Amino acid sequence: MIANLTEQLRAVGSGLEQVLSTDVYVVSTETAALSAVWDVVEASGLSTGPHSSTLLGVSCLGYPGQLVEITATAVVPQTGRA
């Protein structure tokens, strides 16, 4: 799940270290499942740095079989353009 986010951030010249906020949606209301997903987020480095993050249990997501969705807002550093 984090690999796709990392790839998308790189595609626009950013990275996990530039993430300002995240919303993590998990198809579950079980605290253990939410905690397990949060453990993966923390291990990835996504949760480090000064940003806000919200972890939510939901009943379903947009695609069949989809269990987790992460929405991230990140800074895209300028590349010397004037």
C-alpha positions in Angstrom: 0.0 0.0 0.0 2.8 2.4 0.8 4.8 1.5 -2.4 2.1 2.9 -4.6 2.0 6.2 -2.7 5.8 6.4 -2.8 5.7 5.9 -6.5 3.1 8.5 -7.1 4.9 11.0 -4.9 8.2 10.4 -6.8 6.4 10.9 -10.1 5.7 14.5 -9.1 9.1 15.2 -7.5 8.1 14.6 -3.9 8.4 11.9 -1.3 7.1 10.5 2.0 9.2 13.1 3.9 7.2 15.9 2.2 3.8 14.6 3.3 1.8 17.1 5.3 -1.3 15.1 6.1 -2.8 11.7 5.6 -6.1 10.0 5.9 -6.0 6.2 6.2 -9.2 4.4 5.6 -9.5 0.7 6.7 -12.4 -1.6 6.0 -12.9 -2.7 9.5 -14.3 -1.5 12.8 -12.0 -3.8 14.8 -9.3 -2.0 16.8 -6.8 -4.8 16.1 -7.2 -4.4 12.3 -6.8 -0.6 12.5 -3.7 -1.0 14.7 -2.2 -3.5 12.3 -2.6 -1.1 9.4 -1.2 1.7 11.5 1.9 -0.4 12.3 2.6 -0.7 8.6 2.2 3.0 8.1 4.6 3.7 11.0 7.1 1.2 9.7 7.1 2.8 6.3 8.2 6.2 7.7 5.1 7.9 6.4 4.0 8.9 9.9 7.3 10.6 10.8 7.7 14.4 10.7 5.3 17.2 11.6 2.1 16.3 9.9 -1.4 15.3 10.8 -2.8 11.9 10.2 -6.3 10.4 10.7 -7.0 6.7 10.9 -10.6 5.7 10.1 -12.5 2.4 10.2 -15.1 2.3 7.4 -17.7 -0.2 6.1 -16.5 -0.3 2.5 -14.3 1.5 -0.1 -14.8 2.2 -3.8 -13.4 -1.0 -5.4 -14.4 -4.6 -4.7 -11.8 -6.2 -2.5 -10.2 -2.9 -1.5 -9.4 -2.9 2.2 -7.2 0.2 2.7 -7.0 3.6 1.1 -4.5 6.3 1.9 -5.1 10.0 0.9 -2.0 12.1 1.3 -1.3 15.8 0.9 2.4 16.6 0.2 4.6 19.4 -0.8 6.3 19.3 -4.2 9.6 21.1 -3.8 10.4 23.8 -6.4 13.2 22.9 -8.8 15.0 26.2 -9.3 12.3 27.7 -11.4 12.1 31.5 -11.3 
